[in-house]
Every structure is written in C-alpha cells, then in structure tokens.
Amino acid sequence: MNQSPFRVFVILFVAIAGILLAAPNFLPRSVQEALPGWLPQPGLVLGLDLQGGSHLLLEVNREGIVTQRLSDVRRDARNVLATQNGIGNIITTDAARNSISIELTDPAQKAQAETAIRGLQNTLSDFMFAGAGVDELSFGETADGRLTITLTPEGINQRMSSLVAQSMEVIRSRIDELGTTEPTIQRQGDTRVMVQVPGFGDSERLKNIISQTARLTFHMVYPGLTADQAEAQGLPVGTMILPSQDGGRELLYEDVSIGGESLIDAQPAYDQQRGIPVVSFRFDTRGAITFGELTSRNVGQRFAIVLDDTVITAPVIQQPITGGSGQISGSFTTATANDLAVLLRAGALPASLDVIEERTVDASLGADSIQAGFTAGVIAAVLVLTFMVVAYGLWGVFANVSLVLNIVLIFAALSTLGATLTLPGIAGIVLTIGMAVDANVLIYERMREEQASGKSPLQAINAGFQRAWGTIIDSHLTQLVAAVVLYFMGSGPIQGFAVTLGLGILTSLFTSYTVTSFQVNLWYKRTRPKTLKIQKFRFIPDGTKIPFMKISRYVIALSIIMSLVSIGAAFTKGFNLGIDFVGGTAIEIQHVGGPADVGQVRELLSDLDLGEIQVQGFGTPQDVLVRVQAQEGGQSADQVAVQQVQEALAEASYEVRRVEAVSGTVSGELALTGTIAVIIAMLCILVYIWFRFEWQFALAAVTTTSHDIIMTIGLFSLTGMEFNLSSIAAVLTLVGISLNETVVVSDRIRENLRKHRKMPLPELIDLSINQTIVRTSLTQFTLLLALLPLVFFGGEALRSFTIAMTFGSLVGMYSSVIINGPILINFGLKQKSDEEEKAESDKKKKQIDGASV
C-alpha cells in the first residue's frame, strides 16, 4: 500500500496520455485537423466492414510468368543463334518441363551453339542476402542431341518474389491516380499482395484497375498473309497470332517495335472527327525518335497497338509520325478510356495478378455495422458498470474507474499504432470489458477471505493484491497466448479482433492492479476503516460445501455422452461451412421498399446455371444472403457469376451490400491455417501451465479445454450455424476463457495442497472449488453481461461468433468447476509430504543458485 512518488507519476502520466491520445477519435474531423501535430494522425482507422470499401488478395500468376519467360528465352535463343551467329535451328517449347529444345540444322555447329546460348544465363539477385544470387537457366542435352534450356525452380521463385515487390509499386501508383485515400497495400508471402481501399465501393472497377497487366506494345503486322492463312500453312518464323478487340485475329511479328515503358503520359480524349472516346499518349525523347523512325520506314504498312496480348487497333501508317505522340482508338466508353489512361500512366504490371479473394462492403452496411457495434458496446458497458456497483458498492466504483481507463487506453494504443478497428475488433473490446472485471473480482474476493481469517483491514488489502497477482498473471497470459496465435495465423478482421483483445489484456493488467490499488490506497488513508465492507451482493453464500466430487462421475458421464454426440454430428451431419473454407461467393443483398421474398430471389437465380445456389434470410426482413458455389473457370468465372446475380436481382429492386469471394486455393489454406492455429495455441498453453504448475495440471487443463472445444464445435454442427474464420476466432478465444477459469481453480488447489497436507484429495478439491465458486459465478455473469448485447444487438455478421463465445464460456465454467478436479486425480495428482516438499524446494534452490553462478 506504499505509493511511491514515481508510481503515482506513472499512473497519472499513463492516464493523461491515454485520454489525450484517445480523445481525437471522438472529435469532428474539422477539430481533429486543428489539433497539434504530435497527436496520432489519422488516429484510429475504421476497417472496411465499418466504413465500406473493397479488399482484394492478389496472387502472381506463376503459369503466366513461366510462359512469358519461355517465350522470351525462345526469342532470345533464336536471335543469338540465327541472327548473330548464323546457326540454323528449330526451337520447340516443352511447357510441362519449363524448357525449350533446340534442334540444329548443322550438328557440326553444336559447340558454337552451346557457347552462344550459355551467354543467355541470367543471375537473379536475392535481396535478403547481399551478393547472393540464383541462376535462372540451366543448360543440357537430350539423348537425340538436341540442346535444352530450362527455367530453374529457384529462378522462377526468385523472379516471382521480385515481381511482387515491383507490382506493389505499380498498384500503389494506380490507386493514387484514382484519388482514393489511405489505401493499404501489403505483401503476403512470396507471391501475394493484399489491397484494401476504404470508401471505394466499385469493386469491379477496382479489380480491373489493379489486376489488369496493362502491358502496351507496338508490333508490325505481317504483310500479305492473314492469320487464318498463316495458321493453315504454318506460321512464318518470328510471328505470332493474337486476338483483336473486334473479335478477329491478327498475324504480327513477335519482336516488339516499341514498348509502353517509353510512355511519359496518357490522357483520355475525344476524337471530334469520328465522335468516339480515345486515349492520347506521348513518348519520351528516345521513344519519340524510335517511333518516328518506325513509322518513316513503314509508310503504307499496318502496325498494331497491343494491350495485354489483345490487338486494340491496327491502323495503316499514312505518314511518318515524328511528334512523339499519338492516340489509341477502340471500342472505348468515356469511363474505360479514362481507366486505360490511368493504367498507362501508372505503368504496366510486371506480371499477371489473379484475384483469389475479394471482399466488398457497401458504405450503408458499414454505417449499420458501426451503429450495431456502438449499441452493443454501450449496452454491455452500462450493464457491467451497473452490476459492479450493485455487487461491490464503493469497491465497484473503484473497479469501474479502472475499467473505463482500460477502454481509454485500448483506444489510445490503437490510435498510436495506427491500427484498424473492425467489427470483430469492437467485439474484442466488449469482451475485454467483461474479462477485465475478473481481475478486480479476484482481488476483492481474496481480500474478503483474508479478512475472514482474522487479518486487519490493512493486512487484508495488502494480502488481497499480493496473493491475487500470481493468479491474475496466469489467467491473463493464457488468454494472451490465444490472442497472439490469432494475430499471426489469422487475417483481416480476425487480426483486428486479436489486436484489440491482446491490447485489452495488457492494459487490464495495468489498470486492474496498479490503478485500483492507487484508488484503494487513497480511500484507506482518508477513512481508516475498522472492517472492510466489500461485497453487497453475491449469487452463492459464503461457506458453501457443494460436494462436487461426489456428483462428478455422473457429470463426467454426461459430458462423455455429449462429446460423443458432438463428434458424431461432426462426422455424420457435418458443418455449414462458410466460403472461407469451401470457396465460392457470398452476396448480401437488401430489398428496397419492403421485406425481401426469399422464394422470388431463388426463382430469379435458378435459371443462371451457376451450380448450387443457397438463398436464406439474413438479419432484418429486408436482407437476404446468397451463396454461389465456386465456378469451374476459377476466379474470373466467379466474378462473372457475381455480375450475373447482380443483373438478375437489380430488376427486382435488390441492392448488393456486401460481396465475399474466396477461391478454392485460399479456402483450403484457411482451413489448414485455422486447424494449425488451434493446435499451436493448445501446445503453447500446455507448456506454460506445465512450467507454472505441474504436469498433471497442464494435462488436465488441456483435457478440459479440448472438451470445451468439442462441445462448441458440436454446437455448430447440431444447429447448422455457419462455420467460418470468425468461428475459429471464437474457438481460440474460448480456449483462453476456459483456461482462465481452470487456472484460477487450479491455483487454489495448488495453494491448498501446501496448506492442508493431511486433507483427503477429493475433500481438498471440493474445498478449493467452493472457495472460488463465488468469484467464478460473478465473473461469468459479468462476461455474459458483455456478450449477450453482442448476440442481440451486434448485428448478423457477428451473431454466430458471439453465440459460440457465449456457449463456450458457459461450458468453460462448467468444465473447470466440475470436470477438472476428477481429471487431476486420474492423472495421478497427490499430496506431498513435508519431506518431499522440502526436497523439491531445495532442488529448485540449487538450480537457481547454479544458474546465478
């Protein structure tokens, strides 16, 4: 209870800093802009689910890169052999082996040819290791004497990695051209880029802007021969056939006469003579010279403007174009001409990017989510704060002050970090409200016990804080493990939930102990009470002697039956898996002007031939959720399916509010990642409890937690609630909650093992549970007060998540109170004699002394 000046300074400094850093988030934008520059800007960022916008996960197309590189190597090999060295050759491509083979017309030139093609070797640098590099090509020879050039796997991987970095810069330039603010562009692994653009609701346009390669090249058209004629009699050497925008085909020279990298500007324009939108472009000095020479040499010949391997236009060169500028005409609208100009100004992507995950939220749905989250948070806070005052009176006020400061510090930390607040993040804050109370309840109940044992008020206060601290640390760290695993194994909103939950756990450790003790200290010095009147209300009276161990066999039998039912349902009935795990597209729509007709929606979509389509009510009577299975044509086919659904429903006055599309590749990875996350969390917690307690406690804790997970997963199977990424987050969070309860009971059992050495173990476990049941009931009730508003007012997007959390928390209390004790006995927990305790203590002391030396 001694408050040093430094400790008081730290508390006041943290409180004032937290208020200053959090306050700007609740002020109007005009006021925020006038605030000092040292305050975090832009402060707390709202996620897409709260303000609307688009989320895309893009992956570099490996097949496209290999195909392009093989084409380049083939062209370079032909050039170095035939053009530079006069060596006749026939080159064929083996796409399956990522190689080309070269058959020489004169085998006597083999040695010269080998020397020439080895000059094509390209060493790709590895940016992680300075000076290191990998060879992109390997050279060999077939049994029949043909030379081979093969792309090495290491070279392909290194090229893909470097192309991702280049692609991010191009994507950033393109989005900046659109004028949007605060886009998030992050690399994910070696082959993927995540793009989030808040407030940009036109996901189709965003996909076209971002994922289109926009590789602009100029090729001369092969004269005197059509594409069909060339295909029939064999392509001339050095030519290729490309489709044209008008549906035809053109025979072009492979060599790029001039590339889009020479462009310095591109703008949408309007051709007054023809009355059509066009795109005007301008070359740099070098490009202008090259373009002038090209057009001067080929007057009367056709040249093609090619965009992403499609001929946009192929006009005849009427006269030399020496000004370094020109225009591209085609079947453009004003919007598409503007988008093409944006693409050309930002530059071409170095590789094709496939959209493998797409999530779009309408701004109106984001506003609804904010309202739902705010409503649930306010109701939860009011209920918890009111209950603490009812249950503990003045001591409840102390806890409430700490709780309010805890929430302020969470917002301050999120603002300082520039973190993104998502709807699951709001759920994490609301959950923290309920969980933060637990530490104060532990302290207060310990004070009551110490006072009942005959200690003075001051001694009881000191002992309450000191003896509860170890339990608080254990319970909070087990929850922190789940939050850390969620952050590193999750993505998007799940990471947002993990960040807020983790920050809430850390700030709770500070406020519930330090801030509460500071308030109690001030109160005690002023009042000097003779007794502590801490609790005003309780669910279970003092001195209860419920025989938990006697009824445990029946309860365990019931749990085994329920667990078998859950496992059986999982294997026989299965789960209502969300698109996160099976792939496909989920489209949330809303009917304008009245309740939606699910039957009508189902009928409108039945003729689209999109495979399995599920239609169900969702949230309000106006809302409907449509789920379309993953299409055979991949992500591009999924996008076409979404467009078909939108067009079919638009006539019936349905508006699209949210779109989520996940490819089969991503869904498989998410399922595997979710399973690994649960296993890693369990292992980390097992190690921690083993270190802090004994191996019996660790195995018992993992066993009871596994029981809770099985029961909760059974809930998803039996009720048919959608099982998605949020469900994995719910499972991992209830792992922390369940272990929190188990650790508190186990800590009391361990304490009583030292205090009551002669007491039979079943009686000792009963005593420990009865001593902690008051705290368990109060904590569980406050947790329910925080969770139930999320269930009823948090919105449909969080409903299955919060129902699972609520059910899991109840099951966790049940298992830690009734099941944990018998499991400890079955795992061989026993009381130690004084001699064994002394020997173990001496052994630990020697280990500590040895480590110190």
Buried (B, 14 or more C-beta within 10 A) or exposed (E): EEEEEEBEEBBEEBBEEBBBBBBBBEEEEEEBEEBEEEBBEBBBBBBBBBBBBBBBBBBBBBEBBBBBBBBEBBBBBBBBBBEEBEBEBEBEBEEEEBBBBBBBEEEEBBEBBEEBBEEBEBEBEBEEEEEEBBBBBBBEEEEEEBBBBBBBEBBBBBBBBBBBEEBBBBBBBBBEBBEBEBBBBEBEEEBBBBBBBBBBBEBBBBBBBBBBBBBBBBBBBBEEBBBEEBEEEEBEEBBBBBEBBEEEBBBBBBEBBBBBEBBBEBBBBEEEEEEBBBBBBBBBEEBBBBBBBBBEEBEEBBBBBBBBEBBBBBEEBEEBBEEBBBBBBBEBEEEBBBBBBBBBBBBBBBBBBBBBBBBBBBBEBBEBBBEBBEBBBEBBBEBBBEBBBEBBBBBBBBBBBBBBBBBBBBBBBBBBEEBBBBBBBBBBBBBBBBBBBBBBBBBBBBBBBBBEEEBEBEBBBBBBBEBBBEBBBBBBBBBBBBBBBBBEBBBBBBBBBBBBBBBBBBBBBBBBBBBBBBBBBEBBEEEEEEEBEBBEEBEBEEEEEBEBBEEBEEBBEEBEEBBEBBBEBBEEEEBBBBBBBBBBBBBBBBBEEEEBBBEBBBEBBEEBEBEEBEBEBBBBEBBBBBBBBBBEEBBEEBBEBBEBBBEBBEEBEBBBBBBBBBBBBBBBBBBEBBEEBBEBBBEBBBEBBBEBBBEBBBBBBBBBBBBBBBBBBBBBBBEEBBBBBBBBBBBBBBBBBBBBBBBBBBBBBBBBBEEBEEBEBBBBBBBBBBBBBBBBBBBBBBBBBBBBBBBEBBBBBBBBBBBBBBBBBBBBBBBBBBBBBBBBBEBEBEBEEEEEBEEEEEEEEEEEEEEEE
